[in-house]
Amino acid sequence: MKLTELFEQNKLSLSFEVFPPKTDTAFESVKHATEAIAALRPSFMSVTYGAGGGTSKYTLDIAKNIKERYGVPTLAHLTCVSSTKETVREKIEQIRAAGIENIMALRGDLTPALEQSDRSAWAYSHAIDLIRDIRESGADFCIGGACYPEIHPESANQREDIRYLKEKVDAGCSFLTTQMFFDNNLLYNFLYKIREAGITVPVIPGVMPITNGNQVERAIKLSGSFMPQRFKALVDKFGTTPDAMKQAGIAYATDQIIDLFANGINNVHVYSMNKPDVAEAIQKNLSDILG
């Protein structure tokens, strides 16, 4: 199923993101975790690619297994940073051959080594270059792109960021998924601005449950997310008590999702971090809401 078909159903839905293993020895444990999440029958699951394509060889294996064994629509991430045109063409063909209809087209995070490399020789500098190549490949994919309610860290300002986002959508994105955020008002303000700019494709909010106090610093580093005082108080109170922090983090994420649903957002994506218990707890909290 193409995800645009799901979004057109106008029903409340919840999806989860998982990531492939970093090593061969971790494959079975990660596969088991992703299967446990797939068994919850989410609306779809996305499978990440890894910084610099470091775990890319497992992305398709995990995505194909979820789709074939559990019948859950899958969204395979594909990044292009430091890749050659030939490598990207091969990856596109592999995804098509696996029967996966949805690609999340991303530039990809820059590893320290990539940040110091000569970018002038890169075949791909931005996600828009990858999106164009996917469209021009002739394969009939539903293509997703990333967006940043709090602006991309490399953009000068939000106006510039939205202008580039519009170009990305015009190049062939069928939907957008947001970076994590912890204040829903930031998303609502962002949606107003991009609609004013003529971006009309579905936007899927990405919510990350913070279940460990140590995740906070990493989340801020990765996304530059604004942490509202309510969330800071939660971490201050429960951050050193693992079980309490886990419960509080799940409750906070659940509250975010309920507010999004109540304000006209039908599809929410959860960055579940290969944690079936967290995914299950959030889904259970929303069982009567999702119906």
C-alpha positions in Angstrom: 0.0 0.0 0.0 1.2 3.5 -0.8 1.1 5.7 2.3 -0.9 8.4 0.4 -3.7 5.9 0.2 -3.6 5.5 4.0 -3.6 9.2 4.6 -6.6 9.7 2.2 -8.7 7.4 4.4 -9.2 10.2 6.9 -8.9 7.9 9.9 -6.8 8.3 13.0 -3.7 6.2 12.7 -0.4 5.5 14.5 2.8 4.3 12.9 6.2 3.4 14.3 9.8 3.8 13.3 12.5 1.2 13.8 16.2 1.1 13.0 18.3 -1.8 11.6 21.2 -3.3 13.6 24.7 -1.9 13.4 26.4 -5.3 13.4 25.7 -8.8 12.1 25.6 -10.2 15.6 22.8 -7.8 16.6 20.6 -8.7 13.6 18.5 -11.3 15.3 17.7 -9.3 18.4 16.8 -6.2 16.3 14.7 -8.4 14.0 12.8 -9.8 17.0 12.2 -6.3 18.3 10.9 -5.0 15.0 8.7 -8.1 14.6 7.2 -7.4 18.1 6.3 -3.9 17.0 4.9 -5.2 13.7 2.7 -7.6 15.6 0.9 -4.6 17.1 -0.4 -3.9 13.5 0.4 -0.3 13.2 -0.8 1.7 10.2 2.8 1.5 8.8 6.4 1.1 9.9 9.4 3.0 8.7 12.9 1.5 8.7 15.9 3.9 8.9 19.1 3.9 6.9 21.8 4.9 9.4 24.2 7.8 9.4 26.2 7.8 6.3 24.4 4.7 5.2 26.3 2.8 7.9 23.5 0.3 8.5 21.9 0.4 5.1 22.5 -3.2 4.2 20.0 -4.3 6.8 17.3 -1.7 6.0 15.7 -3.6 3.2 15.9 -7.0 5.1 14.0 -5.6 8.0 11.5 -3.7 5.8 10.8 -6.7 3.6 10.3 -9.0 6.6 7.8 -6.7 8.2 5.9 -6.4 5.0 5.9 -10.1 4.0 5.4 -11.7 7.4 3.0 -9.2 9.0 1.4 -7.4 6.1 2.3 -4.0 7.6 3.0 -1.4 5.0 6.6 -0.3 5.1 8.5 2.9 4.4 12.2 2.2 3.6 14.6 5.1 4.3 17.1 5.9 1.6 19.9 8.5 2.2 22.2 9.8 -0.5 25.0 11.6 1.4 28.4 10.7 0.0 26.7 8.1 -2.3 27.4 7.7 -6.0 24.6 7.8 -8.6 25.3 4.1 -9.4 24.9 3.1 -5.8 21.6 5.0 -5.4 20.3 3.5 -8.7 21.1 0.0 -7.3 19.3 0.8 -4.0 16.2 2.1 -5.8 16.0 -1.1 -7.9 16.5 -3.3 -4.8 13.6 -1.5 -3.0 11.4 -1.8 -6.1 12.2 -5.5 -6.5 11.3 -6.2 -2.8 7.8 -4.9 -3.5 8.1 -1.9 -1.2 6.2 1.1 -2.5 7.3 3.8 -0.1 10.7 5.5 0.2 11.7 8.2 2.7 14.2 10.2 0.7 16.8 11.9 2.9 20.2 13.5 2.5 21.3 11.8 5.7 23.1 12.9 8.8 26.7 13.9 8.4 29.2 11.8 10.4 32.3 13.6 11.7 34.3 12.2 8.8 31.8 13.4 6.2 31.7 16.9 7.8 35.4 17.2 7.1 35.3 15.8 3.6 35.4 17.7 0.3 31.7 18.0 -0.6 32.3 19.4 -4.0 32.8 15.9 -5.4 29.6 14.6 -4.0 26.9 13.4 -6.5 24.2 14.4 -4.0 24.3 17.5 -1.8 20.7 17.7 -0.8 17.6 15.4 -0.5 16.0 17.2 -3.5 18.7 15.6 -5.8 17.7 12.2 -4.5 14.0 12.9 -4.9 14.5 13.8 -8.5 16.5 10.7 -9.2 13.8 8.5 -7.7 11.1 10.1 -9.8 13.3 9.9 -12.9 14.0 6.2 -12.2 10.6 5.3 -13.6 9.7 3.3 -10.5 6.3 4.2 -9.1 7.1 5.1 -5.5 5.3 7.1 -2.9 8.1 9.4 -1.8 8.3 11.0 1.6 10.6 13.8 2.8 11.6 15.3 6.1 10.6 18.7 7.5 11.6 20.7 10.6 9.0 22.6 12.7 11.9 24.4 14.4 13.8 24.9 11.1 16.6 22.8 9.7 19.8 23.4 11.7 21.6 24.4 8.5 19.0 26.9 7.4 19.5 30.6 8.0 15.9 31.2 9.0 12.5 29.6 8.7 11.5 31.5 5.6 14.5 30.1 3.7 13.8 26.6 5.2 10.2 26.7 4.0 11.2 27.9 0.5 13.6 24.9 0.2 10.8 22.6 1.5 8.5 23.8 -1.2 11.1 23.0 -3.8 11.5 19.5 -2.4 7.7 18.9 -2.5 7.5 20.3 -6.1 10.3 17.8 -7.0 8.2 14.9 -6.1 7.5 14.4 -2.4 4.0 13.0 -1.7 4.1 13.6 2.0 6.4 15.0 4.8 7.3 13.6 8.2 8.5 16.0 10.9 11.5 15.9 13.1 10.7 15.3 16.7 9.2 18.1 18.7 8.0 18.4 22.3 5.7 21.4 22.0 2.7 20.9 19.7 2.2 24.7 19.3 5.4 24.7 17.3 3.9 22.3 14.9 0.6 24.1 14.5 2.5 27.4 13.8 4.7 25.6 11.3 1.7 24.0 9.5 0.1 27.4 9.1 3.2 28.8 7.6 3.8 26.0 5.1 0.1 26.0 4.0 0.4 29.7 3.4 3.5 28.9 1.2 1.5 26.5 -0.9 2.7 23.2 0.5 -0.4 21.1 0.6 0.9 17.5 0.9 0.1 15.5 4.1 2.4 16.3 7.0 2.9 13.5 9.5 4.1 14.7 13.0 6.9 12.7 14.5 6.8 12.2 18.3 9.6 10.7 20.3 8.8 9.2 23.8 11.7 10.1 26.1 11.8 7.2 28.5 15.3 7.7 29.8 16.7 10.9 31.3 19.9 10.3 29.3 17.9 10.6 26.0 17.2 14.3 26.6 20.7 15.6 25.8 20.9 13.4 22.7 17.5 14.4 21.5 18.4 18.1 21.8 21.7 17.5 20.0 20.1 15.6 17.2 17.1 17.9 16.6 17.8 21.1 18.4 14.3 20.7 19.8 12.8 23.3 22.2 12.1 21.7 25.6 9.0 23.3 27.2 9.1 23.9 30.9 6.5 21.2 31.5 8.8 18.6 29.9 11.8 19.9 31.8 10.0 19.6 35.1 9.1 16.0 34.2 12.7 15.1 33.5 13.9 16.9 36.7 11.4 15.0 38.8 11.7 11.5 37.3 14.9 11.5 35.2 17.0 9.6 37.8 14.3 7.0 38.5 14.2 4.7 35.4 10.8 3.1 35.8 9.1 6.4 36.7 10.8 8.3 33.9 9.7 5.6 31.4 6.1 5.9 32.6 6.2 9.7 32.6 7.8 9.8 29.1 5.1 7.5 27.7 2.4 9.6 29.3 3.9 12.8 27.9 4.1 11.4 24.4 0.6 10.0 24.7 -0.7 13.4 25.7 1.0 15.0 22.7 -0.6 12.5 20.3 -4.1 13.0 21.9 -3.7 16.7 21.5 -2.7 16.3 17.8 -5.6 14.0 17.1 -8.0 16.5 18.8 -6.7 19.3 16.6 -7.3 17.7 13.3 -4.1 15.7 12.8 -5.1 12.1 11.7 -1.7 10.4 11.3 1.1 10.4 13.9 4.5 8.7 13.6 6.2 7.5 16.8 10.0 7.2 17.0 9.8 4.0 19.0 13.5 3.3 19.0 13.1 -0.5 18.6 11.2 -0.7 22.0 8.2 -2.9 21.6 7.1 -2.2 25.2 7.0 1.5 24.6 5.1 1.2 21.3 2.6 -1.2 22.9 2.1 1.1 25.9 1.3 4.1 23.7 -1.0 2.1 21.5 -2.8 0.7 24.5 -3.2 4.3 25.9 -4.9 5.2 22.6 -6.9 2.0 22.0 -10.4 3.5 22.3 -9.3 6.7 20.5 -7.9 4.8 17.5 -10.9 2.4 17.5 
